[in-house]
Amino acid sequence: MIDPAVFDPSAISDEIRAQNAEIVAKLAALPDPMSVPPALVRERRRQGLGPFPLMPLSSKARTIAIDGPAGPIPLRIIAPENPRGVYLHIHGGGWTWGTADEQDPWLDRLADRCGLAVVSVEYRLAPENPYPAPLDDCEAAALWVIREMESRFGTSRLFIGGESAGAHLSAVTILRLRDKHGLKPFRGANLFAGCYDLRLTPSVRHWGPERLILNTNDVRVFAENFVGHVGDRTDPDISPLHADLNGLPPALFSVGTKDMLLDDTLFMASRWAAAGNTTELAVWPGGCHVFIRFDSVLSEQALARIDGFIEGL
Protein backbone atom coordinates (compact mmCIF):
# COMPACT_ATOMS: atom_id res chain seq x y z
CA MET A 1 0.00 0.00 0.00
CA ILE A 2 2.83 2.43 0.73
CA ASP A 3 5.59 3.37 -1.70
CA PRO A 4 8.67 4.36 0.35
CA ALA A 5 9.70 6.74 -2.42
CA VAL A 6 6.96 9.21 -1.45
CA PHE A 7 8.80 9.87 1.82
CA ASP A 8 12.09 10.71 0.11
CA PRO A 9 12.73 14.48 0.43
CA SER A 10 13.63 14.55 -3.24
CA ALA A 11 10.01 13.62 -4.06
CA ILE A 12 8.78 17.02 -2.82
CA SER A 13 8.36 19.52 -5.65
CA ASP A 14 9.86 22.99 -5.53
CA GLU A 15 6.31 24.38 -5.61
CA ILE A 16 5.32 22.51 -2.45
CA ARG A 17 8.58 23.33 -0.64
CA ALA A 18 8.01 27.03 -1.28
CA GLN A 19 4.34 26.80 -0.34
CA ASN A 20 5.08 25.07 2.96
CA ALA A 21 7.77 27.63 3.85
CA GLU A 22 5.33 30.45 3.13
CA ILE A 23 2.67 28.86 5.36
CA VAL A 24 5.10 28.44 8.28
CA ALA A 25 6.33 32.03 7.95
CA LYS A 26 2.81 33.44 7.75
CA LEU A 27 1.56 31.55 10.80
CA ALA A 28 4.68 32.32 12.84
CA ALA A 29 3.90 36.02 12.42
CA LEU A 30 0.30 35.67 13.63
CA PRO A 31 -0.93 35.37 17.24
CA ASP A 32 -1.18 31.85 18.60
CA PRO A 33 -4.77 30.84 17.78
CA MET A 34 -4.90 28.76 20.94
CA SER A 35 -4.32 31.87 23.09
CA VAL A 36 -7.61 33.54 22.15
CA PRO A 37 -11.27 32.46 22.40
CA PRO A 38 -12.51 30.11 19.66
CA ALA A 39 -15.18 32.64 18.62
CA LEU A 40 -12.48 35.16 17.73
CA VAL A 41 -10.56 32.60 15.67
CA ARG A 42 -13.74 31.69 13.83
CA GLU A 43 -14.29 35.35 12.94
CA ARG A 44 -10.68 35.75 11.80
CA ARG A 45 -11.01 32.71 9.57
CA ARG A 46 -14.07 34.20 7.92
CA GLN A 47 -11.97 37.30 7.18
CA GLY A 48 -9.22 35.24 5.58
CA LEU A 49 -6.85 35.67 8.53
CA GLY A 50 -6.44 31.98 9.33
CA PRO A 51 -4.04 29.43 7.89
CA PHE A 52 -6.15 28.73 4.81
CA PRO A 53 -7.05 31.15 2.00
CA LEU A 54 -10.70 32.04 1.63
CA MET A 55 -12.56 30.00 -0.97
CA PRO A 56 -15.34 31.61 -3.03
CA LEU A 57 -18.95 30.81 -2.23
CA SER A 58 -20.97 28.78 -4.69
CA SER A 59 -23.79 30.49 -6.54
CA LYS A 60 -25.57 27.13 -6.63
CA ALA A 61 -25.65 26.54 -2.88
CA ARG A 62 -28.80 26.64 -0.82
CA THR A 63 -29.32 25.98 2.87
CA ILE A 64 -32.16 24.12 4.54
CA ALA A 65 -32.66 23.17 8.17
CA ILE A 66 -33.62 19.75 9.48
CA ASP A 67 -34.63 18.63 12.95
CA GLY A 68 -31.69 17.68 15.14
CA PRO A 69 -31.25 16.30 18.63
CA ALA A 70 -30.82 19.80 20.11
CA GLY A 71 -32.59 21.97 17.54
CA PRO A 72 -32.35 22.71 13.82
CA ILE A 73 -29.26 21.54 11.88
CA PRO A 74 -28.43 23.63 8.79
CA LEU A 75 -27.49 21.64 5.69
CA ARG A 76 -25.73 23.35 2.76
CA ILE A 77 -26.76 21.70 -0.51
CA ILE A 78 -25.08 21.98 -3.90
CA ALA A 79 -26.78 19.76 -6.44
CA PRO A 80 -26.63 19.33 -10.21
CA GLU A 81 -29.67 18.55 -12.27
CA ASN A 82 -30.46 14.84 -12.17
CA PRO A 83 -27.82 13.79 -9.62
CA ARG A 84 -26.16 10.40 -10.00
CA GLY A 85 -25.48 10.17 -6.29
CA VAL A 86 -25.41 12.02 -2.97
CA TYR A 87 -22.31 13.00 -1.00
CA LEU A 88 -22.67 13.70 2.72
CA HIS A 89 -19.85 16.13 3.51
CA ILE A 90 -18.54 16.89 7.01
CA HIS A 91 -16.21 19.87 7.31
CA GLY A 92 -13.00 20.08 9.34
CA GLY A 93 -11.67 22.56 11.87
CA GLY A 94 -10.62 20.56 14.91
CA TRP A 95 -14.24 20.11 16.09
CA THR A 96 -13.83 23.77 17.14
CA TRP A 97 -13.73 25.90 13.98
CA GLY A 98 -14.93 25.56 10.40
CA THR A 99 -18.24 25.95 8.61
CA ALA A 100 -20.20 24.16 5.90
CA ASP A 101 -19.59 27.01 3.43
CA GLU A 102 -15.78 27.22 3.70
CA GLN A 103 -15.03 24.74 0.91
CA ASP A 104 -17.66 25.36 -1.76
CA PRO A 105 -15.25 24.87 -4.72
CA TRP A 106 -14.67 21.25 -3.61
CA LEU A 107 -18.40 20.69 -3.35
CA ASP A 108 -19.01 22.36 -6.71
CA ARG A 109 -16.37 20.08 -8.20
CA LEU A 110 -18.07 16.94 -6.86
CA ALA A 111 -21.39 18.17 -8.24
CA ASP A 112 -19.98 19.08 -11.65
CA ARG A 113 -17.49 16.26 -12.25
CA CYS A 114 -19.07 13.38 -10.35
CA GLY A 115 -22.74 14.30 -10.66
CA LEU A 116 -23.28 14.30 -6.90
CA ALA A 117 -25.75 16.27 -4.82
CA VAL A 118 -23.51 17.43 -1.97
CA VAL A 119 -25.01 17.93 1.48
CA SER A 120 -22.64 19.60 3.97
CA VAL A 121 -23.50 19.48 7.67
CA GLU A 122 -23.32 22.59 9.89
CA TYR A 123 -22.81 20.62 13.09
CA ARG A 124 -22.44 22.13 16.55
CA LEU A 125 -18.88 23.01 17.56
CA ALA A 126 -16.79 22.45 20.68
CA PRO A 127 -15.90 23.63 23.27
CA GLU A 128 -19.37 25.14 23.59
CA ASN A 129 -20.86 21.86 22.36
CA PRO A 130 -18.39 19.05 23.13
CA TYR A 131 -18.75 15.31 22.50
CA PRO A 132 -21.19 13.88 21.66
CA ALA A 133 -22.95 16.95 20.18
CA PRO A 134 -21.04 17.22 16.86
CA LEU A 135 -21.41 13.48 16.26
CA ASP A 136 -25.08 13.50 17.18
CA ASP A 137 -25.70 16.17 14.55
CA CYS A 138 -23.76 14.27 11.88
CA GLU A 139 -25.65 11.08 12.71
CA ALA A 140 -28.97 12.92 12.45
CA ALA A 141 -27.96 14.43 9.11
CA ALA A 142 -26.94 11.02 7.77
CA LEU A 143 -30.26 9.49 8.78
CA TRP A 144 -32.10 12.39 7.12
CA VAL A 145 -30.16 11.93 3.87
CA ILE A 146 -30.90 8.19 3.87
CA ARG A 147 -34.62 8.87 4.32
CA GLU A 148 -34.85 11.74 1.83
CA MET A 149 -32.31 11.14 -0.94
CA GLU A 150 -34.51 9.18 -3.32
CA SER A 151 -37.46 11.56 -3.11
CA ARG A 152 -35.33 14.73 -3.20
CA PHE A 153 -32.46 13.72 -5.46
CA GLY A 154 -33.74 10.64 -7.28
CA THR A 155 -30.87 8.37 -6.28
CA SER A 156 -29.85 5.91 -3.58
CA ARG A 157 -26.11 6.00 -4.43
CA LEU A 158 -24.63 7.52 -1.27
CA PHE A 159 -21.10 8.59 -0.31
CA ILE A 160 -19.62 10.25 2.78
CA GLY A 161 -16.46 12.22 3.32
CA GLY A 162 -14.63 14.98 5.10
CA GLU A 163 -11.32 16.53 5.94
CA SER A 164 -9.37 16.50 9.23
CA ALA A 165 -11.96 16.48 12.04
CA GLY A 166 -14.54 15.97 9.29
CA ALA A 167 -12.85 12.71 8.29
CA HIS A 168 -12.97 11.61 11.93
CA LEU A 169 -16.66 12.50 12.19
CA SER A 170 -17.34 10.70 8.90
CA ALA A 171 -15.68 7.51 10.13
CA VAL A 172 -17.62 7.54 13.40
CA THR A 173 -20.87 8.30 11.57
CA ILE A 174 -20.32 5.19 9.42
CA LEU A 175 -19.80 3.16 12.60
CA ARG A 176 -22.83 4.61 14.35
CA LEU A 177 -25.10 3.81 11.43
CA ARG A 178 -23.84 0.23 11.39
CA ASP A 179 -23.88 -0.35 15.15
CA LYS A 180 -26.91 1.69 16.28
CA HIS A 181 -29.19 1.41 13.25
CA GLY A 182 -28.06 -1.70 11.37
CA LEU A 183 -27.40 0.42 8.28
CA LYS A 184 -24.59 0.17 5.74
CA PRO A 185 -25.75 2.76 3.21
CA PHE A 186 -22.50 4.19 1.87
CA ARG A 187 -21.05 3.29 -1.52
CA GLY A 188 -17.70 4.77 -0.48
CA ALA A 189 -15.92 7.05 1.99
CA ASN A 190 -13.48 9.83 1.11
CA LEU A 191 -11.38 10.42 4.24
CA PHE A 192 -8.78 13.18 3.94
CA ALA A 193 -6.17 13.77 6.66
CA GLY A 194 -8.33 12.55 9.51
CA CYS A 195 -7.60 12.35 13.23
CA TYR A 196 -8.64 8.85 14.30
CA ASP A 197 -7.02 8.44 17.75
CA LEU A 198 -7.73 11.26 20.19
CA ARG A 199 -5.02 10.05 22.55
CA LEU A 200 -2.74 11.47 19.78
CA THR A 201 -0.63 9.26 17.52
CA PRO A 202 3.20 9.41 17.53
CA SER A 203 3.41 11.71 14.51
CA VAL A 204 1.26 14.25 16.38
CA ARG A 205 3.08 13.96 19.69
CA HIS A 206 6.54 14.16 18.11
CA TRP A 207 5.81 17.04 15.70
CA GLY A 208 6.64 19.90 18.05
CA PRO A 209 5.94 23.66 17.91
CA GLU A 210 6.35 24.42 14.19
CA ARG A 211 2.93 25.36 12.83
CA LEU A 212 2.61 23.97 9.31
CA ILE A 213 -1.14 24.57 9.55
CA LEU A 214 -1.09 22.74 12.90
CA ASN A 215 1.38 21.87 15.63
CA THR A 216 1.32 19.42 18.53
CA ASN A 217 -0.31 21.79 20.99
CA ASP A 218 -3.03 22.73 18.52
CA VAL A 219 -4.21 19.14 18.18
CA ARG A 220 -3.93 18.61 21.93
CA VAL A 221 -6.17 21.63 22.55
CA PHE A 222 -8.64 20.56 19.86
CA ALA A 223 -8.95 17.12 21.45
CA GLU A 224 -9.38 18.69 24.88
CA ASN A 225 -12.12 20.97 23.55
CA PHE A 226 -13.95 17.99 22.09
CA VAL A 227 -13.45 15.19 24.62
CA GLY A 228 -11.69 16.73 27.62
CA HIS A 229 -14.54 15.58 29.86
CA VAL A 230 -14.26 11.93 28.71
CA GLY A 231 -12.13 9.50 30.68
CA ASP A 232 -11.52 6.81 28.06
CA ARG A 233 -10.43 8.17 24.69
CA THR A 234 -10.09 4.66 23.28
CA ASP A 235 -13.90 4.42 23.10
CA PRO A 236 -14.53 3.69 19.39
CA ASP A 237 -17.19 6.41 19.35
CA ILE A 238 -14.34 8.85 20.10
CA SER A 239 -11.30 7.19 18.50
CA PRO A 240 -12.48 5.06 15.56
CA LEU A 241 -8.99 3.60 15.15
CA HIS A 242 -9.98 1.32 18.06
CA ALA A 243 -13.28 0.19 16.54
CA ASP A 244 -14.31 -3.10 15.00
CA LEU A 245 -13.91 -2.12 11.33
CA ASN A 246 -15.51 -5.14 9.71
CA GLY A 247 -18.11 -4.67 7.02
CA LEU A 248 -17.35 -1.05 6.14
CA PRO A 249 -17.52 0.60 2.70
CA PRO A 250 -14.62 1.11 0.31
CA ALA A 251 -12.53 4.06 1.47
CA LEU A 252 -9.90 6.36 0.03
CA PHE A 253 -7.52 7.62 2.70
CA SER A 254 -5.44 10.65 1.66
CA VAL A 255 -2.65 12.48 3.50
CA GLY A 256 0.49 14.47 2.82
CA THR A 257 3.89 13.38 4.09
CA LYS A 258 4.30 16.73 5.89
CA ASP A 259 0.99 16.39 7.70
CA MET A 260 1.45 15.91 11.43
CA LEU A 261 -1.59 13.58 11.35
CA LEU A 262 0.25 11.23 8.99
CA ASP A 263 0.20 8.30 11.41
CA ASP A 264 -3.56 8.55 11.84
CA THR A 265 -4.12 7.91 8.14
CA LEU A 266 -1.44 5.21 7.84
CA PHE A 267 -2.79 3.35 10.89
CA MET A 268 -6.46 3.70 9.99
CA ALA A 269 -5.99 2.67 6.36
CA SER A 270 -4.06 -0.41 7.48
CA ARG A 271 -6.75 -1.43 9.98
CA TRP A 272 -9.49 -0.73 7.40
CA ALA A 273 -7.75 -3.04 4.91
CA ALA A 274 -6.95 -5.69 7.55
CA ALA A 275 -10.67 -5.90 8.33
CA GLY A 276 -11.29 -6.97 4.74
CA ASN A 277 -12.61 -3.66 3.42
CA THR A 278 -11.63 -2.26 0.02
CA THR A 279 -9.00 0.35 0.81
CA GLU A 280 -7.05 2.90 -1.20
CA LEU A 281 -4.23 4.93 0.32
CA ALA A 282 -2.90 8.10 -1.31
CA VAL A 283 0.21 9.58 0.33
CA TRP A 284 1.27 12.86 -1.26
CA PRO A 285 4.93 14.01 -1.08
CA GLY A 286 5.34 17.16 0.97
CA GLY A 287 1.65 17.84 1.41
CA CYS A 288 0.82 19.76 4.59
CA HIS A 289 -2.39 19.28 6.58
CA VAL A 290 -5.35 19.46 4.15
CA PHE A 291 -3.02 20.81 1.47
CA ILE A 292 -5.84 20.76 -1.08
CA ARG A 293 -6.92 24.12 0.38
CA PHE A 294 -3.95 25.62 -1.52
CA ASP A 295 -3.69 25.77 -5.31
CA SER A 296 -0.89 23.54 -6.62
CA VAL A 297 -0.19 20.72 -9.03
CA LEU A 298 -0.23 18.38 -6.02
CA SER A 299 -3.69 19.59 -4.98
CA GLU A 300 -5.08 18.96 -8.45
CA GLN A 301 -3.59 15.47 -8.45
CA ALA A 302 -5.15 14.70 -5.05
CA LEU A 303 -8.55 16.07 -6.06
CA ALA A 304 -8.44 14.12 -9.33
CA ARG A 305 -7.69 10.96 -7.34
CA ILE A 306 -10.82 11.62 -5.28
CA ASP A 307 -12.88 12.15 -8.43
CA GLY A 308 -11.61 8.85 -9.84
CA PHE A 309 -12.31 6.97 -6.63
CA ILE A 310 -15.92 8.14 -6.54
CA GLU A 311 -16.50 7.59 -10.25
CA GLY A 312 -15.24 4.02 -9.91
CA LEU A 313 -17.88 3.02 -7.35
C-alpha positions, -999 to 999 in steps of 0.1 A, spaced: 0 0 0 28 24 7 56 34 -17 87 44 3 97 67 -24 70 92 -14 88 99 18 121 107 1 127 145 4 136 145 -32 100 136 -41 88 170 -28 84 195 -56 99 230 -55 63 244 -56 53 225 -24 86 233 -6 80 270 -13 43 268 -3 51 251 30 78 276 38 53 305 31 27 289 54 51 284 83 63 320 79 28 334 78 16 316 108 47 323 128 39 360 124 3 357 136 -9 354 172 -12 319 186 -48 308 178 -49 288 209 -43 319 231 -76 335 221 -113 325 224 -125 301 197 -152 326 186 -125 352 177 -106 326 157 -137 317 138 -143 353 129 -107 358 118 -110 327 96 -141 342 79 -120 373 72 -92 352 56 -68 357 85 -64 320 93 -40 294 79 -62 287 48 -70 312 20 -107 320 16 -126 300 -10 -153 316 -30 -190 308 -22 -210 288 -47 -238 305 -65 -256 271 -66 -257 265 -29 -288 266 -8 -293 260 29 -322 241 45 -327 232 82 -336 197 95 -346 186 129 -317 177 151 -312 163 186 -308 198 201 -326 220 175 -324 227 138 -293 215 119 -284 236 88 -275 216 57 -257 233 28 -268 217 -5 -251 220 -39 -268 198 -64 -266 193 -102 -297 186 -123 -305 148 -122 -278 138 -96 -262 104 -100 -255 102 -63 -254 120 -30 -223 130 -10 -227 137 27 -199 161 35 -185 169 70 -162 199 73 -130 201 93 -117 226 119 -106 206 149 -142 201 161 -138 238 171 -137 259 140 -149 256 104 -182 259 86 -202 242 59 -196 270 34 -158 272 37 -150 247 9 -177 254 -18 -153 249 -47 -147 212 -36 -184 207 -33 -190 224 -67 -164 201 -82 -181 169 -69 -214 182 -82 -200 191 -117 -175 163 -122 -191 134 -103 -227 143 -107 -233 143 -69 -258 163 -48 -235 174 -20 -250 179 15 -226 196 40 -235 195 77 -233 226 99 -228 206 131 -224 221 166 -189 230 176 -168 225 207 -159 236 233 -194 251 236 -209 219 224 -184 190 231 -188 153 225 -212 139 217 -229 169 202 -210 172 169 -214 135 163 -251 135 172 -257 162 146 -238 143 119 -257 111 127 -290 129 125 -280 144 91 -269 110 78 -303 95 88 -321 124 71 -302 119 39 -309 82 39 -346 89 43 -349 117 18 -323 111 -9 -345 92 -33 -375 116 -31 -353 147 -32 -325 137 -55 -337 106 -73 -309 84 -63 -299 59 -36 -261 60 -44 -246 75 -13 -211 86 -3 -196 102 28 -165 122 33 -146 150 51 -113 165 59 -94 165 92 -120 165 120 -145 160 93 -129 127 83 -130 116 119 -167 125 122 -173 107 89 -157 75 101 -176 75 134 -209 83 116 -203 52 94 -198 32 126 -228 46 143 -251 38 114 -238 2 114 -239 -3 152 -269 17 163 -292 14 133 -281 -17 114 -274 4 83 -246 2 57 -257 28 32 -225 42 19 -211 33 -15 -177 48 -5 -159 70 20 -135 98 11 -114 104 42 -88 132 39 -62 138 67 -83 126 95 -76 123 132 -86 89 143 -70 84 177 -77 113 202 -50 100 225 -27 115 198 -6 93 175 32 94 175 34 117 145 13 142 164 31 140 197 65 142 181 58 170 157 66 199 180 59 237 179 63 244 142 29 254 128 26 240 93 -11 246 96 -11 227 129 14 219 156 13 194 185 -3 218 210 -30 227 185 -42 191 182 -39 186 219 -62 216 226 -86 206 199 -89 171 215 -94 187 249 -121 210 235 -140 180 221 -135 152 246 -117 167 276 -145 156 299 -143 119 287 -121 95 307 -115 68 281 -104 82 247 -101 47 233 -139 44 231 -145 37 194 -172 64 193 -143 88 201 -113 72 185 -125 51 156 -90 36 151 -100 13 181 -133 2 165 -143 -31 150 -139 -21 113 -155 -51 97 -181 -47 70 -173 -11 61 -175 6 27 -146 11 3 -125 41 15 -99 64 0 -75 76 27 -54 106 17 -27 125 35 5 145 28 39 134 41 43 167 59 10 164 77 14 159 114 -16 136 114 3 112 90 2 83 114 -36 85 118 -41 79 81 -14 52 78 -28 34 109 -65 37 100 -60 27 64 -41 -4 75 -67 -14 100 -95 -7 74 -77 -30 49 -70 -57 75 -107 -59 83 -113 -70 47 -126 -37 34 -116 -23 0 -90 4 8 -71 29 -12 -42 49 3 -29 81 -13 2 96 3 13 129 -13 49 140 -11 53 172 10 17 178 14 8 198 46 -24 193 66 -53 195 41 -30 208 15 -58 208 -11 -69 241 4 -40 256 -15 -37 258 -53 -9 235 -66 -2 207 -90 -2 184 -60 -37 196 -50 -51 190 -84 -36 155 -84 -52 147 -51 -86 161 -61 -84 141 -93 -77 110 -73 -108 116 -53 -129 121 -84 -116 89 -98 -123 70 -66 -159 81 -65 -165 76 -102 -152 40 -99 -179 30 -74 
